[in-house]
Amino acid sequence: MSLWQSVAQGIQAATGAAFPIQRTTPVGGGCINTAWCIENGAMRYFVKTNSAAKLPMFEAEAAGLAALAASHTLRVPHPVTSGVAGNEAFLVLEWLDLGGHGSAAQLGQQLAALHRTSAPHFGFASGNIIGATSQPNTWTDNWLDFWREQRLGFQLELAARNGFGGILQIQGERLMGKLDGLFDGYQPQPSLLHGDLWSGNYGYMQAGEPVIFDPAVYYGDREADIAMTELFGGFPADFYAAYRAAWPLDAGYAIRKNLYNLYHVLNHANLFGGSYARQAEGMLEKLLAEPG
């Protein structure tokens, strides 16, 4: 069975309605997967494809989107079906007509509402992907244990395997021993996070409704989501004002945001090397210079 036959069959099984594909159009914008718009003359779906071995990645994305949707806070593309056809895996999502202009304040308010969705532990029901890197999410009672082992420690171990030793590892070990001091008087609750919330992973519907997509979902400190919004250029000022009005941030966030963004910079170093490793070393130096 061809890829598109399998996709059509999966859509019919999931929705109960036949979807004879009349047109497939490549969609740009991604660097990990190939993306498509498929149409039957009446409606469209968004499809991601990759090698068959990547099916667990697509299943994890679908689970994350379903969790975000279940919070009834922010619009996300609804996952329809996933599967394998020959040597290709696919994920079918609701097609959303993005490209509109909306309120950054509304996005901030709704993200604060999303973060109030909690769980008994930190982590998620399954591991997933951050960029093209595996992201473990084993349920953990203590946030610092989770961050030390499954975020910072995981990336440092990966960096060592990728040849980034020396000062990066020495500083990393020192920072892991100092984490408690960065959380003095602050005990985060497990909040439902997007997990990869940079400016390329949100948009607006044509009518202005905010949408988030391409998540790396887990339950963690809400500051980690806010920190990433500041990593690559930042979000509009109205976003931060509305978020803080809905749920003020702890004063220690100004320091901890560098800790949380270190995870993403280390991940970029592991994926792309070069200047990101040097940037990570600089961030480690600043964090180690903080009192505590």
LINLIN-V811226 format. One record per run of one state. SS is the DSSP state (H for helix, E for strand, - for the rest). FROM is the first residue (numbers start at 1). LEN is the number of residues. If there is no record, write none. Layout:
ss->SS from->FROM len->LEN
ss->SS from->FROM len->LEN
//
This chain:
ss->- from->1 len->2
ss->H from->3 len->13
ss->- from->16 len->7
ss->E from->23 len->5
ss->- from->28 len->6
ss->E from->34 len->6
ss->- from->40 len->4
ss->E from->44 len->8
ss->H from->52 len->19
ss->- from->71 len->4
ss->E from->75 len->1
ss->- from->76 len->3
ss->E from->79 len->7
ss->- from->86 len->2
ss->E from->88 len->7
ss->- from->95 len->3
ss->E from->98 len->1
ss->- from->99 len->5
ss->H from->104 len->12
ss->- from->116 len->2
ss->E from->118 len->1
ss->- from->119 len->3
ss->E from->122 len->2
ss->- from->124 len->4
ss->E from->128 len->3
ss->- from->131 len->2
ss->E from->133 len->3
ss->- from->136 len->4
ss->E from->140 len->1
ss->- from->141 len->2
ss->H from->143 len->19
ss->- from->162 len->5
ss->H from->167 len->16
ss->- from->183 len->8
ss->E from->191 len->3
ss->- from->194 len->5
ss->H from->199 len->3
ss->E from->202 len->4
ss->- from->206 len->4
ss->E from->210 len->3
ss->- from->213 len->5
ss->E from->218 len->3
ss->- from->221 len->1
ss->H from->222 len->8
ss->- from->230 len->7
ss->H from->237 len->10
ss->- from->247 len->6
ss->H from->253 len->20
ss->- from->273 len->2
ss->H from->275 len->15
ss->- from->290 len->3
//
